[in-house]
Amino acid sequence: MVGSVDRACKPLIVPVFIPHGGCPHRCAFCNQSLITGASSADVHPSNIHHRIQSFLDGCRTSRRPSQIAFFGGNFLGLSPDRIVSFLSVAGRFVTEKKIDGIRFSTRPDTIDSERLALLSGFPVETVEIGAQSMMDPVLEMAGRGHGAADTVRAAGLVREKGFELGLQIMVGLPGDDEEACMETARRAAELSPDFVRIYPTVVVAGSRLADWYRDGTYHPWSLERAVSLVSRLLVFFQRKKIKVIRMGLQATEDLQAGDTILAGPYHPAFGHLVYSHIFMEQAMGLLMCRMGEKDGKCLPEVVLRVHPRAESRLRGLKNENIRRLKERFGIERLAVQGDESLAEDDIELI
């Protein structure tokens, strides 16, 4: 079965970026100011309200769950006064019933009872922990400044306080491989997060990783390798009933600029590639079984049925999956039919 992101309750996210804000370390892979096109110095309580209101003004009027999200930095690493002032501004939108709640991302080593107490009285719903890896050697090479035990402790505190818990993990960090990534996934699942995000490691200009890439110390993963591994992770988390709400970096104008990402498995439709990979694997399995029934003979004509919303995933970008299937199995005519009676993660061979 193909894993799928749960879209039923996907909230509207109003982003407020605080690049490197509250970060005691500059991780080897990171240059948030370049990625977001801003700096933490640009973020003040005086302009947060304007940014949020401007975002809401540009959105459709349809009402769905919504959250103001502080991203790009280490929220609980900010000074207590700044944390309270940011939450006060965001909280007013909740009081005015324009927004449902607040979420933020933060490092595990800045989560403690004292910091979480600052959230009391504010409508914070979700805390995302930047775990990145659950393997200490990988964390050390990336310059994270914390260990896996910090993530375990922090997740427990977040759960204890009743917040929705998210974990962010990365694949392809220095010292990483498929086995280490799968072990990270297993250890992350043991923390019972409500959701995870999965990011492939890319080489961003101005980062230490960029220096290591130039001198040959770091070799970024290929797109194919990253897609294959993240496909395994997606299926793993879905089997554990843990939502995967994002795979790959959010495509922005800054990331699309040719001088931002120097190397690595970046693709603006990375998540789509992952789903297409899984559908391809499933289709190949069905066709191999059919060939076995026909004593290995080619299949001149094939019809694959999927839910209409999954058709593009089965086809792949530019019909690449269809081309590969026809070539692999000697298929002359391969039709894809939509069938709303099927689950969105299923394929039927007729």
N, C-alpha and C positions, 0 to 999 in steps of 0.2 A: 504494500500500500504506500502511496506517495504521501509524504508529510505535507501539511498545509498550514499557513498562518491563519489564525482565528481572526476574521474580520468583523464578526458580529458586533463586537463592542469596541472596535478600534476608535480611540478618542481623537478629537481634533487637538493637535499639539501646537501651542503658541510658544515658539522658541525664544529664549533670551540667552544669548551667548556671553559667557564670561571667560574668554580664552586665557588659560593658565592661571585664572584667578584662584587664589588659595592653594596653589600647587607648590609644595616644598621641594619638589624634584622636577627636573626636565628629563622626561623619559627619552630613551634613545630614538624612538619612532615618532616623537611628537613635535609638531609646530602648529598649534591651534590657531595662532594669530593669522598664519598664512591660509589655513584651511577655511576659516570662517570669515576672513577679510576684516577682522576687527581685533581689538585688544581689550583686556580687562579694564584698562584705564578709561575706555569709552563708556563703561557701564556705571551709571550713577542712579540712585533712586529718582533723581529729577527727570531722567529721560526714559526710565523703564516704563513708566505709565504711558508715555507717548508711543513707544515702540509696540506695546501690547495693544493699545487702542487702534493704532494704525493697521496692525495685522488683522484685528477683528473687523475693522471697517472694510477690509479687502476680501473678507470671506463671504461665502454664501450664507444666507439667513437660516438655512436648515439647521435645526437644533440637534446636536448629537453630543455625547459625553466629551468634555473638553478639559484640558489642563494647561496651565502655564508651566513651562519646563526650563529650568536653569541648566544649561549644557555647556560643555567645552572647558570646564575647569573643575575645581575640587570644592564644591559648595560648602561643605562643613569645615573646610580649611580656611575660609574667610574669617575675618575678625567677627566676634559675636555681634558687635554693633551693626556691621554690614549685613550679616545674616538676617538680623531682625528687621533692618530697614528694607531689604529686598522683599522679605516675606510680607511685610506690612503693605507695601505697594501692590504686590500680587494678590494679597488677601482681600483688598478692597473690591477687586473684580468679582471675587466669589461672593462677598457680601451683597454686591449689586446684582447677583445672579446672572452675570455675563459669562462666568467661567465656573466650572464645577470643582476644581481643585488645583493643587500644585504638586509638581514632581521635580526632582533634581538628581543629578549624578554626582558621585563623590568617591574619593579613595577610601579603601577599607580601614586604613590606619588612622583616619581622622574621625571615625565613628566611635563615640563613647557615650556613656550615659549623660554626661554633662552637656555634650553638644546636642544630643537628641532632645534634651530637656528644653533647649532653645526653641524647638518646634512646637512646644505646647501652646495651645491657643490659636494656632494657625492651621488653615485647612490643607495641610500636607497629606497627600494620599500615597505617594509612591517614592521610594528611595531606590535608585539604581547604583549598584556598587561596581566600580571599574576593577574587576578581578584580573582581567586579561589572561592570566594563566593560573593554574593551581599547582604548577611545578616550580619549586624554589630556584633551581638552576636557571630556568628560563627567565624568571622574574629578575634575578640578579643580573643577568646579561643585558636585560632591557633597561636596567637602571631604575627599576620601579621604587626601590627603597622600602618595600614591605614584602612579607612572605605570605604563603598560602594560609598559614594559621591566622593571620590578620583578617583574611576574608571570611574564614569560618566563624571567628569571634564576632565580626561585624554583622554578618548575616543573622546570627543568633539574636543580637541586640535589636536589629530592625524588626525581626519577627516578633520578638517579645513585646515591642511597643505597638504592634498591630498594623504596621505599614505594609503596603504591597511591596514585595521585594523583587527587584530585577538584577540580573547579573550581566555584565558585558565581558565577553571573552574575545581574544584575538588568536588567529592561526598564522603560522609562518614567522613567528618572532625569532630572533637569533637563538640558536640552540634548540629550536622546536622541530618536531617531526610529527608524522601521523600518529604514532603511538602515544607521544606526549599529549597531543591534542585530544585524543580519545580519553586519556586518563583525566585530563582537565574536565572534560564533559562529564565523566562519571562522578568525579568529586563535586562538581558544581551541582549535579542533579541531587546528590545527597543532602544539599542544603535546602532543598524544596523551594526553589525560586518560583514566583508566579510567571516569570518570563525571562528570556535571555535575548541578547543581541550578539551576533557573530560578525566580527570584522576581520577580513584578510589584511595582513600587514603589507602596507605599501611604503615606498621610499619617498618621503616628502622633502622637498628642498628646505635647506636650513636646519635639518635635523642631524643628530649624530649618525643616524642610520645612513644618511646621504653620504657622509664622509666614509663610512665603512663600505658602502656600496662602491664608491669611486676607487678605493684602494684595494678592493677585492676581498675584504674581510667578511662581508655579508653578501650572500647570494639570495636574492628574492625568489619567492616561489613563482612558478608559471601560473597563468590564469587557469589552465586545465587542471593543474594539481590542486589549486585552492578550491575550485568548483567541485572536484571529486571529493575532497575531504569534507567540505561544508555540507555536501549532500548527505554524507554519512552522519554528520552531526545533527542535521535536521531530522532525519529519520529516527535517530537515537532519542532526541528530546521529545519528539512527538509520541514515541512509544512510552515515554515516561509521563505523558500528559502535561508536558511543560511547553508553553507557547514560545515560538520563535518569532519575535515581532520585527526583526530586521536582519538581513544578511547583506553585507557590503556597505560601503560608505554612501551616505546620501549624496546624490549627484547635485553639485552646485556649479555656478559659473566659475568660482575660484578653482575648484577641482578640475574643471574642464580646460582651464588655461594650460597651455602646453608646458609651462615652466614650473608648475606646482608639484605634480607627481612625476618623479624621475624614472621610476621603475616599479615593478610589482604587479600583482593581480587586481588592478583596478578596472572596473567596467561599470558604466552608468546603469546597466541592467543586470547587475551581478545576481540578484535574487532570482530573476527570471532564468538565468543560465543554470542555476542550481536546480530549479524545478524541472527545466528541460532535460537536464542530465538524468534526473530520477525517472522521468517519464521514458526517456530513451532506454534506460536499463530495463525497465519493466516491459516495454514493447519488445525488446530483444529477447527477453525470457519467454514471452508468449510465442514469438515467431520461431524460436529454437525448438520449443515443444511441438509446434505444428510441423516443422521440418522433420522432426523425429518420427511423427506419425506417417509422414510421406517418404520414409526411408532416405532422408537427406536430399530429396529432390528440390529444385528451386520452386518458389511460390510465385506463379505468374500474376496472380491478382489477389490483393489483400484489402480488407476493410477493417479499420480500427474505429471503434466508437468511444467517445469520451463526452463528458459534460461540456456543453458549449463554452463555458467560462474557462475550461482547461485546454481548449483546442490549440491556442497559441503556444502553450507550454509543450504539448506533444510535438507540434511542428518544429519548435526551436526557432531561433533567430534566422530569418531569411530561409526558412524551410530546411535548415541544415539537418535536422533529425530525419526528415523524410528522405532527403538525398542519401544519407548514410544507410538507412534501413533498406532502401531499394538496391543500393550497391552491395550491401553485405549479404542479402538474401536472394539476389537475382530477381527482384520483383519488377514486373513491367508496369503494373498499375497499382498504386496504393492510394486508397481513398480514406479520408477522415470524415466521419459523420458525427454530428452533435446529437446527444441523447440526454435529455434533462432527467431521465429516470436514474442515471448513474450518479454515484458520488463524485465530487470534484477531484478526488484523488485516485480514481479507478480507470482502467482501460478494459475494453472488451474486444476480443478478436473474433470476427465472424467470417 
